[in-house]
Amino acid sequence: MAVNLIFPKQLMKTVIGGFSTIDVPALDFRSLEEAGQFVKVYGYDLALTDEVEAVWRIFSDAIEIMQKYILEKDEKIPEVLSSREKLQDIRRLLLYASTRDHASNTVQLWSCAILRVMHCVGHVENDLFFNYTSEIQDQIFKPIQAHIVSTDKGELVLGSKDDPDLIHLERFEMKAFKEKHSMVIKTLSKPETVAIDIFDKMGVRFVTKSVFDAFRVIRYLRVHNLICFANVMPNQSKNTLFPTNLFLETVDSFIEQKKPFEADDIEDKLKQLIQSDSHRAQYKEKFNPFSDSDHKVIKFICRHLMKIKTANGLIRFFYPYEIQIMDYQTYIGNLAGTASHGEYKRRQRKAAHDRVLGEIYFSPRQGI
């Protein structure tokens, strides 16, 4: 019996070569039946009405996200692909994406673009957060919120008035959830990112009066059991606010003096040290191609063990959330210029645009 020696390059490179599915330039389906079988193994059985409607919802979301957040003003999805009414059968989208002459076929290129966005929408929609949004937010946010207090003077503090660890805050912000379109753009912008690896879907930001207080927030969260350090994801931590080694040296030097001191004394020393010993500074960087080098922050990802009651009993799973800490002067600086969040999002959207639509304007992707 002859041995089959046909090994599709796309299959080999995506399954074991580390090549992202989103970067595949064309599919290879030859019939509606083949396309339907693919959709079924993907997770949606088109023989079931509810599953069909779920796929069309993903398609509609993808079209909306492309039109609102990805496409430039002069870019338009071909009419035949623009709606359910025009397409009629979702499997046709996969066949269009399989056109052989994909280098010159506009419909093929746009079909691939739509499928890339649909792929990300599908993974984002099926994240646990979208099924248990309120439960996750309550279990993560409420314990922290219980320690955020407004004083009689209207000041915001972390801790109670009798707590020696009380920390005055300039701002406290909660990001209840990352919107769907934002998560889709993020997964599209970087080849290594998938929905399950988006750890900042929700989080909190502490803005303190000083750099010293920013480090005090970390200690407060630990001492008051608002975070479990064992559940912090080490490869996600970042500190570009102030070098940890210089901070710890400064604290140790005050302890060795064995005499009373004020928080302002430490803050002044920190400012002096970063000027005189910047060559010894040890920051914790985490590369992000869309972040500006002027953006300063302490950031880490915690995982919280969720416990949610369902009709079938209690389910448990760890869910990540982000904590950001910075002093007020840094916070103001982060709002301006190339370090601003708006600029960050602009760079991210540009990367998503070029990745989704690149072959329409440039040469086909190489290597697959």
Summary of the structure (lengths in Angstrom):
residues: 368
radius of gyration: 25.3
end to end distance: 29.9
largest distance: 88.1
contacts: 1031
relative contact order: 0.12
helix: 51%
strand: 14%
